[in-house]
Amino acid sequence: MNRALRAATIGVLLLSPVVLSACSAGQVTQTATQERDKTGAQAQVGNISLREVQLVSPRGGTYEQGDDAELQVAIVNGGADADTLVSVDGDGFGSAEIEGPSAASSTGASSSPATGTASRGSSDEIEIPGGSAVFVGSDDYTVTLTDLDEDLTTGQYIDVTLTFEKAGEITLPVTVANPDESETRGKAFDFHQEEGTEEG
């Protein structure tokens, strides 16, 4: 993703919570909300908004029991202060591995709201600077759900809980994403007999 496109995307993501808040004026206030859309689940807790939350489409179209699945999510911090994703939990998998750049390669790195780059900290946490966004599944950060309890195919989901140091926790249904390309079909069966063959 080039810098201009990333900046435009972050701008849209940062504005979305403001628009949603304005539309909900006069209604019952909730500290955590969630919804589903065509490109993955969305949710908000405190100043943290989650967009396009989904599991990467597996090769062959199906995760088998015991497989690992990679989580994709855009995490947007609409507040002024940084917040940190400290854990990912759920009932449909063994554990979650949060990985980021090694401390050696990230020493002295700084964050910029314009680029949405996370501060480089512990590899088992993800810090999201204030007024910025982090793209898990890119930006050198990954969250892997290990040892799935059962088979999962496109459109099926598991409930995943993300916990942030300041905003708190939010649980949402995370579906298996549609494949980028249609699965290759096998050779079609020819119902017509080959020319020159006769029934016995």
C-alpha positions in Angstrom: 0.0 0.0 0.0 1.6 3.3 -1.0 1.9 6.2 1.3 -0.8 8.3 -0.3 -3.3 5.5 -0.3 -2.5 4.6 3.2 -3.0 8.1 4.4 -6.3 8.4 2.6 -7.5 5.1 4.1 -6.5 6.1 7.6 -8.4 9.4 7.2 -11.6 7.6 6.3 -11.1 5.1 9.2 -10.5 7.9 11.7 -13.6 9.8 10.6 -15.9 6.8 10.7 -16.2 6.7 14.5 -17.1 10.4 14.6 -19.9 10.0 12.0 -21.2 6.9 13.9 -21.2 8.8 17.2 -23.1 11.7 15.7 -25.7 9.4 14.2 -26.3 7.8 17.6 -26.9 11.0 19.6 -29.9 10.8 21.8 -29.8 7.0 21.9 -28.6 4.7 24.7 -24.8 5.0 25.1 -22.9 1.8 24.8 -19.2 1.4 25.7 -18.8 -1.4 23.1 -20.6 -2.0 19.9 -20.2 -4.4 17.0 -21.7 -5.0 13.6 -21.1 -7.1 10.5 -20.5 -6.0 6.9 -19.5 -7.5 3.6 -15.8 -7.2 4.3 -15.6 -8.4 7.9 -16.8 -7.5 11.3 -16.7 -4.0 12.8 -16.6 -3.0 16.4 -15.8 -0.2 18.8 -14.8 -0.1 22.4 -13.8 3.2 24.0 -11.6 5.1 21.5 -10.6 2.0 19.7 -12.4 1.0 16.4 -11.9 -2.3 14.7 -12.5 -2.5 10.9 -12.6 -5.5 8.4 -12.0 -8.1 11.1 -11.7 -11.5 9.4 -9.6 -14.7 9.1 -7.4 -15.0 6.1 -9.0 -17.3 3.5 -7.3 -20.7 3.8 -5.7 -22.6 0.9 -8.2 -25.1 -0.4 -11.1 -23.1 1.1 -11.2 -24.9 4.5 -9.3 -24.8 7.8 -9.0 -28.2 9.3 -9.2 -29.0 13.0 -5.8 -28.2 14.5 -4.8 -25.7 11.8 -3.6 -22.1 12.6 -5.5 -19.1 11.2 -4.2 -15.6 10.6 -6.3 -12.7 11.9 -6.7 -9.5 9.8 -7.9 -6.3 11.3 -7.5 -2.5 11.0 -7.2 -1.1 14.5 -8.0 2.6 14.7 -7.3 4.8 17.7 -9.5 7.8 17.7 -8.2 9.2 21.0 -5.3 11.4 21.7 -3.4 8.9 23.8 -1.8 5.6 22.8 -3.5 2.3 23.6 -2.2 -1.3 23.5 -3.6 -4.6 22.3 -2.5 -6.8 25.2 -4.3 -10.1 24.4 -6.5 -12.1 22.0 -8.7 -14.9 23.4 -11.5 -17.1 22.3 -13.2 -20.5 22.7 -12.6 -21.8 19.2 -8.8 -22.0 19.2 -5.9 -22.9 21.5 -4.1 -19.6 21.9 -3.2 -16.5 20.0 0.3 -15.5 19.0 0.9 -11.8 18.6 4.1 -11.0 16.7 5.8 -7.8 15.6 9.2 -6.5 14.6 12.0 -7.7 16.8 13.3 -5.3 19.4 16.7 -5.2 17.6 15.2 -4.0 14.3 12.8 -1.6 15.9 15.2 0.3 18.2 14.7 4.0 17.9 11.7 3.6 15.6 9.0 6.2 16.0 5.4 6.4 15.1 3.6 8.8 12.8 -0.2 9.5 12.7 0.2 10.2 9.0 1.4 6.8 8.2 -0.4 4.8 10.9 2.7 3.0 12.0 2.6 1.4 15.4 5.1 2.1 18.1 7.7 -0.7 18.3 7.4 -2.4 21.7 7.0 -6.0 23.0 6.5 -8.6 20.3 3.4 -10.0 22.2 1.6 -6.6 22.3 0.7 -4.0 19.7 0.7 -0.4 20.6 -1.6 2.0 18.6 -0.6 5.6 18.8 -3.3 8.2 19.4 -4.9 9.5 16.2 -3.5 6.6 14.2 -4.3 3.2 12.7 -2.5 -0.2 12.6 -3.1 -2.9 10.1 -2.7 -6.3 11.5 -1.8 -8.7 8.8 0.5 -6.0 7.3 2.6 -3.3 9.0 4.9 -6.2 10.1 2.3 -7.3 12.7 0.5 -10.6 12.8 -2.0 -12.3 15.1 -2.2 -16.1 14.6 -5.0 -18.1 16.2 -3.4 -21.5 16.8 -4.9 -25.1 17.0 -8.5 -24.5 15.8 -11.0 -26.6 17.6 -12.9 -27.6 14.5 -13.0 -27.3 10.7 -13.9 -23.8 9.4 -14.8 -22.9 5.8 -15.7 -19.6 4.1 -18.5 -17.7 5.8 -18.2 -19.6 9.1 -17.0 -17.8 12.2 -15.6 -18.0 15.7 -16.0 -15.5 18.6 -12.8 -13.7 19.3 -12.1 -11.3 22.2 -9.5 -8.5 21.9 -8.4 -6.8 25.0 -6.9 -3.3 25.1 -5.0 -1.8 28.0 -7.1 1.3 28.2 -10.3 0.8 26.1 -11.0 -2.7 27.6 -12.2 -5.8 25.8 -14.6 -6.4 22.9 -15.9 -9.8 21.6 -17.0 -10.1 18.0 -17.7 -12.9 15.5 -14.8 -13.3 13.1 -15.6 -15.0 9.8 -13.4 -16.8 7.4 -12.8 -14.4 4.4 -13.8 -15.2 0.9 -11.0 -16.3 -1.4 -9.4 -13.7 -3.5 -9.8 -15.9 -6.6 -12.3 -18.7 -7.3 -11.0 -22.2 -6.5 -9.8 -24.0 -9.5 -12.3 -26.6 -10.7 -11.4 -30.0 -11.8 -11.9 -31.3 -15.3 -15.6 -31.4 -16.2 -17.0 -34.9 -16.7 -17.9 -35.7 -20.4 -21.3 -37.3 -20.5 -21.0 -38.0 -24.2 -19.3 -41.2 -25.2 -16.1 -40.9 -27.1 -16.6 -41.1 -30.9 -16.4 -44.6 -32.3 -17.4 -46.4 -29.1 -20.5 -48.6 -29.0 -22.4 -50.1 -26.2 -21.8 -53.8 -25.7 
